[in-house]
Amino acid sequence: MTAWIERARAWGARHAPRAVVATVAGVVLLDVVPEPARLMEVGAVQGVHARALVLSPQARRYLVLAYRSFPTEFMGCMLGEVWGNAVIVRRIAPADVEPAQSTPTHVVPKASCEDAGWTGTVGMIHSHPTGERCWYFFPGTQVASSDAQSFAREPYPVDAIMCGDRVVWISRDLVQQQVALMDADPRTRVALQPHGNRALPGSAASEERD
């Protein structure tokens, strides 16, 4: 029995370090493997820094049709979910807007998306019919536009501007990005031409709020 115990101790002395190393390596590996993307409740993602905005085909169709139809700014509620660091927009629901509060240069909702009966809102989107001033900070500065100021008051993880053939959007990290809507079909490009006359840079019209 004593000889067997001695052999067991000798085996442990030889193999224990490798066992410890293997265990530690396993812990380190678990630390560096990222968690799988998971669906998060909208209320829990207000501080999420989204890296991608994914628009479903239905959402894209709605935006194109609305942009073609309205010479004034329209506003919609982007409904979907947050998956990892991507915001998935399944559909666009119309915001509750008084007609008098929608002009070519501004739009103001009467109520929140939730009060309008929509659930799963991940952000607001509105249009700039002239296809201009699609930014959240004035170019070359850190001065927030009225759109950025509005986003700061919203509870959602992203905000977006429909701007002709693209959607310009921003997340809570305040990095502006864009998603192209235009495809290779020339009919789509014609359909998404801005409404009305384009304001010249530096003109009085270009200084007004969009």
Secondary structure, 3 states (H helix, E strand, C coil): CHHHHHHHHHHHHHHHHHHHHHHHHHHHHHHHCCCCCCEECHHHCCCCCCCEEEECHHHHHHHHHHHHHCCCCCEEEEEEEEECCEEEEEEEEECCEEEEEECCCCEEECCCCCCCCCCCEEEEEEECCCCCCCCCECCCCCCECHHHHHHHCCCCCEEEEEECCEEEEEECCCCEEEEECCCCCHHHHHHCCCCCCCCCCCCCHHHCCC
